Amino acid sequence: MKRTIFTLIELLIVIAIIAILAAMLLPALNKARNKSRNAFCINQLKQLGTVASFYQGDYEDYFFPNYFGSNYWSVWLCNNRYITGPQSLTCPANTSPAPTESTIVTGESHYGYNFFHIGGSSRYTTPARSDLPARLTELRHPSRIAIITDGYCPENSISWAYLGDSSADGASYSKAWPWHDATVNVLWAAGQVSGVRARDYVEAYQPYILGRKTNVGSRWKRIADPER
């Protein structure tokens, strides 16, 4: 009987040691997982940057437009083999539903496209020409102009293929979203990818982080402001 009690105590000690080791290792494992997800996301955005470059080579330096007829940009890129499929539009850190063949046709994508300034011209021209995309050669300081970022729409818990240029844009647009340890991953017009620090999407739209609309400090507009 005494031996049984002693064995039970030994078992409890072993369980306690395992629990302590797990508690010590879990933060490191989570950190490694987050780094892996971030690296995957950065690679996804770099691939989209390559796609944009290929498209510009095919279409006289223009970025791809928001719409191709009734198709979203993401659908057209899939159908025309610029990207391999909805998996190219998926970020592993984004907790909203991953885009699929059936949902990209309704506009779902973990990565949002700069709707007002790059994919279209509604901030610059009359409604009749608002569908005209930006041209790389007309951009000033392209390394400071965001074209695609991590996205999410909190109003309906979905990630859309379009990004608004203000945190107050409605439920039809994703907002730039810090999925990676308070960081928004951004593909810039010059082709590089980097992270922008922001605690939440409201802070992401503050001046000289990503800014808003055509205001001073906006990283959405076609003519970027100088660095502070």
Secondary structure, DSSP 8 states (H G I E B T S, - for coil): -HHHHHHHHHHHHHHHHHHHHHHHHHHHHHHHHHHHHHHHHHHHHHHHHHHHHHHHHHTTTB---SEETTEEHHHHHHHTTSS-SGGGG--TT--S----TTTGGGTB-SEEEETTTTS--TTTS-GGGTT---BGGG-BSGGG-EEEEEEEBTTTTB-BSEE-SSTT--TTSBEE--TTTSEEEEEETTS-EEEEE-SSHHHHTSTTTT--TTSTT-SSSSB-----
